[in-house]
């Protein structure tokens, strides 16, 4: 968690709180409210001064889907958490219909705490298993955002080849899947390999420089990425591109196209994590 967002006293109180695995915990400080499933990671963080701002770097990187699909009409989010991406897309993409699917009713019960919009004609929160939802709902979707984490890590049913195949089937012809993965997950290369088995070369792996995450983008069309110039032009077409840091994301998308999982190297000093070998 960013140091300027939480006080030392609040952190001590949080770490001394008895933990019940799987139950969401809300940490509120002078400047922010954050959601946790364990002591070691922050699921969502909301600035009290600017509630709609994307505080965590990986959420800004996931918005890189706009570089590949700049005019989505329907977005499906698997995993609501504190609703950071849901709020941002709702406020800044007014012509987009959004379904946010969350399996944990205790997380959904916190939507008012995190100022998630009420359901309306173009936004709704669905309490369901994301894997079941993706198989059962036959509605073409332009963007699927996968951020389905529980206390133990990414939900297993949302990280296998069957699920990725269901995502590909549901995507529109120009659709994009964006998957959030953490860099200390030993199974990260396996997850990328499963994505490759479904999407082939139509994927790109992006290392988040200001978070412990990788974002994998995969697209349905079978084509290569747009040119670097086109990606840069798309990065500048949104008035809020600087806030999202879309330009550096565009560079990393190009560099990470069709990345071979064998380029991932496990670094063990201190806290083990994956890095991309040059």
Buried (B, 14 or more C-beta within 10 A) or exposed (E): BBEEBBBEEBBEEBEEEEEEEEEBBBBBBEBBBBBBBBEEBBBBBBBEEEBEBBBBBBBBBBBBBBBBBBEBBBBBBBBBBBBBBBBBBBEBBEEBBBBBBBBBEEBBEBBEBBBBBEEEEBBBBBBBBBBBBBBEBEEEBBBBBBBBBBBEBBBEBBBBBEBBBBBBEBBBEBBBBBBBBBBBBEBBBEBBBBBBEBBEEBBBBBBBEEBBBBBBBBBBBEEEBBEEEEBBBBBEEBEEBEBBBBBBBBBBBBBBBBBEBEBBEEEEEEEEBBEBEE
